[in-house]
Amino acid sequence: MIFPLSRAVETRSGDPLQMQKNLRKPTLSEVAALAGVSEITVSRALRGSSMVTADTIRKVQVAAESLGYLRNRLAGALAGGPSNQVGVILPSLSNIVFPDVLKGLEDRLEHAGFHPVLGISNYDPEKEEHLIRNLLSWRPAGLVIAATSMTATSRGLLAASGLPVVEIMDIDTPPIDMAVGMSHRAAGLDMARHLIGRGYRHLAYVGHDIGRDNRAMARLQGFRSGLQEAGLALEGQVVLTEPSSVALGRRGLAQLLQANPKQVDLVYFSNDDMAVGGVFHCMAEGISIPGQLAIAGFNGLDLGQSLPRRLTTTASHRSRIGEMAARVILERLNGQETVHLTDVGFTLIAGETA
């Protein structure tokens, strides 16, 4: 049996070039010999394949670790073999929403022997297209995307890829292959009905760049539909062309109240980051919540639920979305039938700010 580190010690005082040769990488066949299984079994075991028993996987892992064997993931892909990488494209990691989704996705994939390879589009359709091309060139096992406004080319690339493709977060539009998420339009409608039921009649909106965030736009459209049902309309609106943040929400509410000093009794924000900024503005200006002004958001972040008055909002089940996206990809890879739309739903949190 060959143990590269021991051999390196034996030739320590010899020629440096010879030492480097002796430090060669252990091979798949050596792992197979040590584990007492075939090379194909080693390959399957290191991918966590369901075709290999748990006992054999452990035996192969022990052999690989003892030899210092590292699997060449790229070689399998270049040879046309199965990859254990899943491409993931998200619009941002600065918003806590997407790290939560990524965690749910990663936990499920890692357990099955797959690993996410991440790209960030920054809500830019052209960059998104570039990332799709790049990730597909590495022949991943599948691809998960929280799309912004996919170009026709992007849609064509994904449709022609032959891979399991899961669009996450949104189920309001027909997917290329599969979708896991919730109806943002329904979430906005549900919040409007709740607030009207609470007696609010003079409602306004403060949002981030909804021109690039289709999901925020869908929520606003649903909210407006709910107002229309009750014979109402927004009495003020401020949309700022920057990514959402607490600071942006604070600035947006200041602008809204300056333009509408008396009419508004509630402000619906594009998400919780923005809504928390609105709460901070009220605290700084001595505006009582919800006595003088009520506030509502979207996402159900811990930040909003940790305020002195819990934020009224809608909880999006972010980790669940990631878990279910991984699940449908793994089911497809195992040859199982999969549903095209998986609705994880949402939960309205009544809170204390409205």
C-alpha positions as semicolon CSV with decimal commas, in nm:
position;residue;x (nm);y (nm);z (nm)
1;M;0,000;0,000;0,000
2;I;0,129;0,349;-0,086
3;F;0,128;0,624;0,174
4;P;0,271;0,936;0,006
5;L;0,355;1,122;0,328
6;S;0,565;0,831;0,463
7;R;0,757;0,806;0,139
8;A;0,821;1,178;0,149
9;V;0,985;1,137;0,490
10;E;1,208;0,858;0,360
11;T;1,348;1,077;0,079
12;R;1,357;1,399;0,279
13;S;1,736;1,429;0,245
14;G;1,737;1,342;-0,125
15;D;1,677;1,531;-0,447
16;P;1,393;1,795;-0,416
17;L;1,257;1,700;-0,758
18;Q;1,238;1,337;-0,649
19;M;1,056;1,445;-0,334
20;Q;0,794;1,627;-0,543
21;K;0,744;1,317;-0,755
22;N;0,697;1,108;-0,441
23;L;0,430;1,356;-0,325
24;R;0,207;1,269;-0,620
25;K;-0,169;1,264;-0,571
26;P;-0,323;0,929;-0,474
27;T;-0,545;0,775;-0,741
28;L;-0,900;0,648;-0,751
29;S;-0,773;0,292;-0,802
30;E;-0,567;0,316;-0,482
31;V;-0,875;0,426;-0,287
32;A;-1,070;0,137;-0,440
33;A;-0,797;-0,115;-0,345
34;L;-0,780;0,009;0,013
35;A;-1,159;0,007;0,051
36;G;-1,192;-0,331;-0,120
37;V;-1,442;-0,209;-0,380
38;S;-1,445;-0,122;-0,751
39;E;-1,343;0,217;-0,889
40;I;-1,699;0,291;-1,006
41;T;-1,823;0,221;-0,653
42;V;-1,565;0,470;-0,516
43;S;-1,681;0,730;-0,766
44;R;-2,046;0,678;-0,674
45;A;-1,973;0,672;-0,301
46;L;-1,783;1,002;-0,311
47;R;-2,082;1,160;-0,490
48;G;-2,316;1,029;-0,219
49;S;-2,509;0,823;-0,474
50;S;-2,819;0,641;-0,350
51;M;-2,690;0,334;-0,540
52;V;-2,425;0,279;-0,270
53;T;-2,501;0,167;0,085
54;A;-2,422;0,395;0,378
55;D;-2,170;0,138;0,510
56;T;-1,981;0,134;0,179
57;I;-1,982;0,514;0,160
58;R;-1,824;0,532;0,507
59;K;-1,564;0,269;0,411
60;V;-1,470;0,464;0,095
61;Q;-1,455;0,794;0,283
62;V;-1,218;0,646;0,542
63;A;-0,994;0,508;0,266
64;A;-0,994;0,839;0,078
65;E;-0,911;1,038;0,391
66;S;-0,630;0,803;0,493
67;L;-0,470;0,839;0,148
68;G;-0,533;1,213;0,125
69;Y;-0,740;1,158;-0,190
70;L;-0,924;1,459;-0,333
71;R;-1,186;1,400;-0,599
72;N;-1,130;1,582;-0,931
73;R;-1,481;1,722;-0,984
74;L;-1,389;1,898;-1,309
75;A;-1,257;1,581;-1,474
76;G;-1,592;1,408;-1,448
77;A;-1,773;1,701;-1,602
78;L;-1,521;1,732;-1,887
79;A;-1,560;1,362;-1,959
80;G;-1,934;1,405;-1,985
81;G;-1,995;1,235;-1,652
82;P;-2,242;1,350;-1,391
83;S;-2,153;1,664;-1,196
84;N;-2,227;1,716;-0,830
85;Q;-2,245;2,093;-0,868
86;V;-2,570;2,289;-0,885
87;G;-2,554;2,639;-1,029
88;V;-2,731;2,905;-0,820
89;I;-2,799;3,261;-0,940
90;L;-2,929;3,514;-0,686
91;P;-2,986;3,887;-0,734
92;S;-2,816;3,989;-0,408
93;L;-2,657;3,872;-0,085
94;S;-2,680;4,211;0,089
95;N;-3,046;4,140;0,166
96;I;-3,084;3,874;0,439
97;V;-3,366;3,715;0,237
98;F;-3,132;3,546;-0,009
99;P;-2,877;3,409;0,240
100;D;-3,173;3,242;0,413
101;V;-3,280;3,084;0,083
102;L;-2,922;2,978;0,011
103;K;-2,888;2,812;0,351
104;G;-3,200;2,601;0,298
105;L;-3,080;2,507;-0,051
106;E;-2,724;2,429;0,057
107;D;-2,825;2,215;0,356
108;R;-3,042;1,990;0,140
109;L;-2,790;1,965;-0,146
110;E;-2,490;1,898;0,079
111;H;-2,676;1,615;0,251
112;A;-2,720;1,451;-0,091
113;G;-2,358;1,503;-0,198
114;F;-2,415;1,809;-0,418
115;H;-2,269;2,156;-0,383
116;P;-2,401;2,497;-0,494
117;V;-2,188;2,720;-0,717
118;L;-2,305;3,077;-0,667
119;G;-2,338;3,378;-0,897
120;I;-2,481;3,721;-0,808
121;S;-2,668;3,917;-1,077
122;N;-2,720;4,245;-0,887
123;Y;-3,068;4,265;-1,047
124;D;-2,903;4,313;-1,389
125;P;-3,062;4,100;-1,668
126;E;-2,747;4,122;-1,884
127;K;-2,525;4,007;-1,599
128;E;-2,778;3,734;-1,527
129;E;-2,747;3,614;-1,887
130;H;-2,367;3,614;-1,857
131;L;-2,387;3,406;-1,537
132;I;-2,623;3,156;-1,700
133;R;-2,380;3,107;-1,991
134;N;-2,088;3,073;-1,751
135;L;-2,251;2,824;-1,517
136;L;-2,394;2,610;-1,797
137;S;-2,045;2,582;-1,952
138;W;-1,937;2,394;-1,637
139;R;-2,205;2,131;-1,696
140;P;-2,380;2,148;-1,358
141;A;-2,631;1,887;-1,245
142;G;-2,899;2,154;-1,234
143;L;-2,958;2,525;-1,195
144;V;-3,153;2,735;-0,944
145;I;-3,228;3,098;-1,025
146;A;-3,405;3,384;-0,852
147;A;-3,457;3,567;-1,178
148;T;-3,483;3,943;-1,223
149;S;-3,614;4,009;-1,573
150;M;-3,468;3,727;-1,778
151;T;-3,373;3,813;-2,134
152;A;-3,512;3,604;-2,419
153;T;-3,160;3,464;-2,465
154;S;-3,143;3,361;-2,099
155;R;-3,475;3,181;-2,124
156;G;-3,363;3,009;-2,442
157;L;-3,035;2,894;-2,286
158;L;-3,211;2,745;-1,985
159;A;-3,484;2,580;-2,193
160;A;-3,225;2,419;-2,421
161;S;-2,991;2,309;-2,142
162;G;-3,167;1,979;-2,073
163;L;-3,099;2,033;-1,702
164;P;-3,340;2,057;-1,411
165;V;-3,403;2,434;-1,379
166;V;-3,584;2,577;-1,079
167;E;-3,697;2,940;-1,068
168;I;-3,735;3,037;-0,704
169;M;-3,924;3,298;-0,497
170;D;-4,207;3,361;-0,744
171;I;-4,486;3,147;-0,891
172;D;-4,687;3,429;-1,054
173;T;-4,542;3,363;-1,401
174;P;-4,513;3,029;-1,588
175;P;-4,166;2,876;-1,533
176;I;-3,930;2,748;-1,799
177;D;-3,916;2,414;-1,616
178;M;-4,005;2,426;-1,244
179;A;-4,080;2,701;-0,992
180;V;-4,075;2,708;-0,613
181;G;-4,199;3,008;-0,420
182;M;-4,512;3,207;-0,349
183;S;-4,749;3,449;-0,519
184;H;-4,624;3,799;-0,445
185;R;-4,934;3,946;-0,604
186;A;-5,147;3,746;-0,360
187;A;-4,930;3,860;-0,069
188;G;-4,986;4,226;-0,157
189;L;-5,360;4,169;-0,200
190;D;-5,382;3,986;0,132
191;M;-5,204;4,268;0,316
192;A;-5,433;4,532;0,163
193;R;-5,744;4,340;0,272
194;H;-5,602;4,299;0,623
195;L;-5,522;4,669;0,663
196;I;-5,858;4,781;0,524
197;G;-6,020;4,541;0,768
198;R;-5,829;4,718;1,045
199;G;-5,996;5,043;0,944
200;Y;-5,722;5,218;0,746
201;R;-5,847;5,427;0,456
202;H;-5,562;5,667;0,367
203;L;-5,282;5,440;0,252
204;A;-4,952;5,518;0,079
205;Y;-4,650;5,325;-0,048
206;V;-4,271;5,361;-0,013
207;G;-4,053;5,131;-0,220
208;H;-3,707;5,061;-0,355
209;D;-3,623;5,007;-0,722
210;I;-3,933;4,813;-0,831
211;G;-3,833;4,865;-1,193
212;R;-3,566;4,598;-1,139
213;D;-3,738;4,395;-0,867
214;N;-4,034;4,221;-1,031
215;R;-4,144;4,058;-0,708
216;A;-4,176;4,393;-0,528
217;M;-4,370;4,523;-0,829
218;A;-4,608;4,223;-0,811
219;R;-4,674;4,291;-0,442
220;L;-4,752;4,655;-0,517
221;Q;-4,991;4,552;-0,794
222;G;-5,166;4,311;-0,559
223;F;-5,187;4,581;-0,291
224;R;-5,343;4,825;-0,534
225;S;-5,597;4,560;-0,639
226;G;-5,696;4,517;-0,276
227;L;-5,749;4,890;-0,239
228;Q;-5,951;4,899;-0,558
229;E;-6,181;4,626;-0,425
230;A;-6,271;4,864;-0,140
231;G;-6,309;5,167;-0,365
232;L;-5,975;5,312;-0,250
233;A;-5,648;5,415;-0,415
234;L;-5,300;5,501;-0,295
235;E;-5,291;5,857;-0,165
236;G;-4,917;5,887;-0,197
237;Q;-4,625;5,694;-0,341
238;V;-4,247;5,729;-0,326
239;V;-4,028;5,487;-0,522
240;L;-3,653;5,538;-0,499
241;T;-3,424;5,397;-0,770
242;E;-3,178;5,235;-0,530
243;P;-3,148;4,888;-0,371
244;S;-3,357;4,843;-0,057
245;S;-3,201;4,932;0,277
246;V;-3,300;5,064;0,618
247;A;-3,153;5,404;0,533
248;L;-3,348;5,419;0,206
249;G;-3,674;5,340;0,386
250;R;-3,612;5,619;0,635
251;R;-3,540;5,867;0,356
252;G;-3,839;5,751;0,151
253;L;-4,083;5,799;0,438
254;A;-3,946;6,148;0,504
255;Q;-4,010;6,240;0,140
256;L;-4,358;6,091;0,145
257;L;-4,466;6,273;0,460
258;Q;-4,324;6,601;0,336
259;A;-4,539;6,572;0,023
260;N;-4,845;6,434;0,209
261;P;-4,831;6,583;0,560
262;K;-5,187;6,504;0,673
263;Q;-5,370;6,259;0,448
264;V;-5,177;5,937;0,515
265;D;-5,261;5,707;0,806
266;L;-5,066;5,399;0,688
267;V;-4,759;5,333;0,474
268;Y;-4,697;4,997;0,306
269;F;-4,325;4,943;0,237
270;S;-4,174;4,724;-0,033
271;N;-4,003;4,507;0,230
272;D;-3,904;4,489;0,597
273;D;-3,567;4,663;0,550
274;M;-3,747;4,966;0,416
275;A;-4,022;4,945;0,679
276;V;-3,771;4,939;0,964
277;G;-3,618;5,255;0,818
278;G;-3,967;5,405;0,827
279;V;-4,000;5,313;1,194
280;F;-3,667;5,483;1,268
281;H;-3,785;5,799;1,093
282;C;-4,098;5,804;1,310
283;M;-3,891;5,754;1,625
284;A;-3,662;6,041;1,528
285;E;-3,953;6,274;1,450
286;G;-4,169;6,180;1,747
287;I;-4,443;6,025;1,532
288;S;-4,632;5,762;1,733
289;I;-4,682;5,417;1,577
290;P;-4,954;5,319;1,504
291;G;-5,139;5,612;1,667
292;Q;-5,032;5,879;1,418
293;L;-4,895;5,657;1,144
294;A;-4,918;5,281;1,086
295;I;-4,646;5,084;0,903
296;A;-4,643;4,748;0,724
297;G;-4,372;4,558;0,536
298;F;-4,291;4,226;0,374
299;N;-4,063;3,927;0,449
300;G;-4,103;3,860;0,822
301;L;-3,740;3,935;0,910
302;D;-3,619;3,894;1,268
303;L;-3,516;4,259;1,259
304;G;-3,876;4,374;1,218
305;Q;-4,003;4,132;1,481
306;S;-3,742;4,261;1,731
307;L;-3,860;4,624;1,721
308;P;-4,024;4,769;2,035
309;R;-4,351;4,719;1,846
310;R;-4,343;4,410;1,625
311;L;-4,368;4,499;1,259
312;T;-4,688;4,414;1,073
313;T;-4,563;4,218;0,774
314;T;-4,589;3,905;0,560
315;A;-4,355;3,615;0,631
316;S;-4,202;3,459;0,321
317;H;-4,082;3,108;0,398
318;R;-3,732;3,163;0,264
319;S;-3,543;2,861;0,399
320;R;-3,835;2,642;0,295
321;I;-3,809;2,776;-0,060
322;G;-3,441;2,679;-0,071
323;E;-3,509;2,334;0,071
324;M;-3,790;2,263;-0,174
325;A;-3,584;2,386;-0,471
326;A;-3,311;2,140;-0,378
327;R;-3,569;1,867;-0,328
328;V;-3,725;1,895;-0,675
329;I;-3,382;1,904;-0,841
330;L;-3,274;1,591;-0,654
331;E;-3,601;1,417;-0,740
332;R;-3,552;1,496;-1,108
333;L;-3,192;1,372;-1,098
334;N;-3,316;1,047;-0,941
335;G;-3,560;0,998;-1,228
336;Q;-3,871;1,085;-1,029
337;E;-4,162;1,287;-1,162
338;T;-4,167;1,645;-1,034
339;V;-4,436;1,912;-1,014
340;H;-4,389;2,230;-1,215
341;L;-4,514;2,468;-0,945
342;T;-4,449;2,435;-0,573
343;D;-4,632;2,698;-0,368
344;V;-4,479;2,731;-0,019
345;G;-4,732;3,002;0,068
346;F;-4,689;3,298;0,302
347;T;-4,806;3,398;0,649
348;L;-4,947;3,737;0,744
349;I;-4,804;3,861;1,075
350;A;-5,050;4,104;1,230
351;G;-4,780;4,269;1,441
352;E;-4,826;4,590;1,640
353;T;-4,733;4,864;1,392
354;A;-5,066;4,856;1,210
